[in-house]
């Protein structure tokens, strides 16, 4: 198992401490700094775990119409 180091920003929110990972937009909370960090570790492990679908997802291609008229995006100031 590979290990990686992350940085957490710790802030107070009422009675709870919020731990937010600065490298990946994941956060968690706890009643103590250690609990907040432990919860953040668990949240990051789940976030970084590769998806393992039980049923293969259905894939479909689709088209989107895009306005190519550049003047539509210019202001009339």
C-alpha positions in Angstrom: 0.0 0.0 0.0 1.4 3.4 -1.0 1.4 6.3 1.5 1.3 10.0 0.7 1.6 13.0 2.9 -1.1 15.7 2.9 -1.5 19.1 4.6 -4.6 19.9 6.7 -6.0 23.3 7.7 -7.6 23.1 11.2 -10.3 25.6 12.1 -12.8 25.9 14.9 -16.6 25.8 14.1 -18.5 26.1 17.3 -17.6 23.1 19.5 -16.1 21.1 16.5 -12.8 21.3 14.8 -12.8 21.2 11.0 -9.8 19.5 9.2 -9.6 20.4 5.5 -7.1 18.9 3.2 -5.3 21.6 1.2 -4.2 19.4 -1.7 -7.6 17.7 -2.3 -11.0 19.4 -1.6 -12.0 17.0 1.2 -12.9 18.0 4.8 -14.0 16.3 8.0 -14.6 17.3 11.6 -14.1 16.1 15.2 -14.4 17.1 18.8 -10.5 17.2 19.0 -7.8 18.0 16.6 -6.7 14.3 16.6 -10.3 13.1 16.0 -10.7 15.6 13.1 -7.4 14.5 11.5 -8.3 10.8 11.9 -11.7 11.4 10.3 -10.0 13.4 7.5 -7.7 10.4 6.9 -10.6 8.1 6.6 -12.5 10.5 4.3 -9.4 10.8 2.0 -8.9 7.0 1.9 -12.5 6.6 0.8 -12.3 9.5 -1.7 -9.1 8.1 -3.3 -10.3 4.5 -3.4 -10.9 3.4 -7.0 -14.6 2.9 -7.8 -15.6 -0.7 -7.9 -19.1 -0.9 -9.5 -21.2 -4.0 -8.8 -22.9 -3.5 -12.1 -21.1 -2.3 -15.1 -22.3 1.3 -15.9 -24.0 1.9 -19.2 -22.0 4.3 -21.4 -23.6 6.6 -24.0 -22.3 9.3 -26.3 -24.4 12.4 -26.8 -24.1 15.7 -28.7 -24.5 19.2 -27.4 -25.2 22.3 -29.5 -22.8 25.1 -28.9 -23.5 28.7 -30.0 -20.5 29.5 -32.2 -21.7 33.1 -32.7 -18.9 35.0 -30.8 -20.9 38.2 -30.9 -23.4 36.6 -28.5 -20.8 36.8 -25.8 -19.8 40.4 -26.3 -21.4 43.2 -24.2 -23.2 46.0 -26.0 -21.5 48.8 -23.9 
